[in-house]
């Protein structure tokens, strides 16, 4: 076997290796894109369900407010809760619209930007919803209670409202985007769905990293 034949064999092996690498690269791209798409669709489905439940909750509370509007304390407390939930439902609808417009096959960078936008917005929405907690402690007030409530009752009530106010503010700060490694953030992401978006972004990042290595 002469030198020319050896070179041809070597080139043939190189060509086969390049083809295998190209196939592996394409398969990785498709697999990671499919995984990311699956996480996004799962997040959208959960978002739709929560949004529908939120609408039912809003209509129910609105019904109660309408039929007890003579109680100013109930109206203010439940009215505030309604406003918080309307804010959340509108934000969830916006998230669904943004995620429904994603096409991973067109631009991974654009997809990552949209996912990051929804992830940040979703996290901030959850933090804001925590601030409604104190109103769940005051909806049952009545004019008679305010006029005739004793020292013991109001002392207990002040402690309860103060506790939930402190807890809401504490969690609002702990769940900030400035604390990505905080255990509260991780638990919140896991149990309320944001982890799915994070995994989708991780899958897309793997594709980007592979492309950079390939260059």
N, C-alpha and C positions, 0 to 999 in steps of 0.2 A: 504494500500500500504506500503510494508516494505522498509527498507533502500536499499536493493539490487535493487529493482525495480526503486527507485528514481535515483540511480546512473546510471542505464542503460538508463533511460529517459534523464538524463543530458548528458551522453556521446553521445546519439543519436542527441541531439540538437547541441552539440559541433561539431559533425561530419558534420551536415548540414550547420552550420555556416562556417566551414572551406571550404566546397565545394562551397558555395556562394562566399566567399572571393576569392577563387582560380579562379572561373569563372569571377568575376569582374576584377581581376588582368589581366587575359588573354584578356578580352574584352578591357580594357584600353590600354594594349600593342598593340593590333591590331588596335584600333582606332587611337592612337597617331602615330603609324607607318604608317598608311594609310594617315593621314594628312601630315606627314613629306614627304612621297613619292610623294604626290600630289604637294606640294610646290617645291620639287626638279625637278619634271617633267615640271612644269610650268616655272621654271627658265631656264631649258634646252631649251625649245621651244622658249622662248624669246631670249636666247643666240644665237640660230641658226638663227633666223630672223635677229637679229642685225649683226651677222657675215656675212650673205649673203648681207645685205645692205652695209656693210663695204666693201665687195669685189667689189660690183658695183661702189661704190664711188671711190675706189682705181683705178679701170680700167678707169673710167671716167677722173679722174685727170691725170692719166698716159697718156691717149690719148691727153689731152690738153698740157701737157708738151712736148710730142713728136712733136706736130705740132707748138709749139711756143718756141722751144729750142734755138732760136736765141736771145730770151729775157732772159738774165742771172738772172735778178731780179725775174721774174715770175718762172723760173726754180728752183731757190734756195728756194723760199718761198713755192711753191706748192710741190716741192720735199721733203721738211721737213715735210709738212702735210702728204704726202704719207707715209713716214717712221713711223710717229706716228701711223697712221692707220694700217699699216702692223703689227706693234708691237701689237696693240690691237686685230686684227683678229687672229694672232697666239696664243695669250694668251687666247682668247675666245675658240679657238679650243681645247687647253689644258684643259680648265675648263670642256668643254663638255665631253671629254674623261674620266677625273677623275670622274665626276658625273655619267657617264654611267656605271662605274664599281662598283658603290655602291650597296650593297645588305644589306638592313637593317635587314633582318632576320638572317644574319650570325653574325654580331657584331655591336652593337650600338656604342661602343667606337671607332671602326675603321671608322664608318660612320661619327661620330662627328668630328674626326680628318680631314677627307677629306673635310667635309663641311667648317670647320674652315680654312683649307688651301685655298680653292677656294674663300671663303668670303674675306680673307685678300688680296689675289692676285687680286681679282676683284676691291676691294676698291683702292688698289695701282695703278691699271691700269687706273682707272678713274681720279686719281690725276695726273698721268703722262700726260694723254690726255689734261688736262687743259693747259699744258705748250705750246701747239701748237697755242694758241690764238693770240699771237703777229704776227705770220706769215700770219694771215688772214688780217692784216693791211698793208702788204707790197707786196702782190702778183701783185698789179696793177702798180707797178713802171715800168717805161720805161727809156731807156737811155736819151731820149729827156727830160723827166721830171726831171731826176737827174741833167742834165746839165743846164736846163733853169728854174727850179722851183724857185719861189720867196721866200722871207723871210717869208711872211705870210703863204704860203702853208706849208713850212717846219716846221714852228713854230707849226702850227696846227697838222701836222703829228707827230712831236716829242711828243706832249702832248697825242695824241691818242695812239701811240705805248707804251708810258710810262704807261698810264692808264691801258691798257690791260695786259701789262707785270706785273704791280703791282697786278692787280686783280687775274691773274693766279697764281702768287706766294702766294698771300694771301689765296686763296681757297685751294691751294696745301697744305699749312700748317694747315689750319682749318680742312680739311678733313682727317687729320692724324689719325691713329689708336690710338694715345695717347689721342684723344678727343672723346671718345665713346658717351658721353652725350651731345656733342655740337649740337645745333639746325641745323647747316649746315649739319652735318653728318647724322642726322635723316632725314632731307629733301632729301638729296642725296640718302640715302638707300631706302626711300619710292618711289621716282620717277624713280630710275634707276634699281630697281629689287633686290638689295642686301637684302632688308627687307624679301624677301621670304626665303632666306637661313637662316636668323636669326630666323624666325619663325620655320623653320624645325629643327634647333638646339634646340630651346625652347621645341618643342614637344618631342624630344628625351631626353632632360634633365628631363622632367617630368617622363618619364619611368624610368630613372636612379634613380631619387629621390624616386620614389615609391618602387623600388627594395631595396634601402637602408633602407627605413622605414620598409619594410617587414622583413628585417633581424633583 
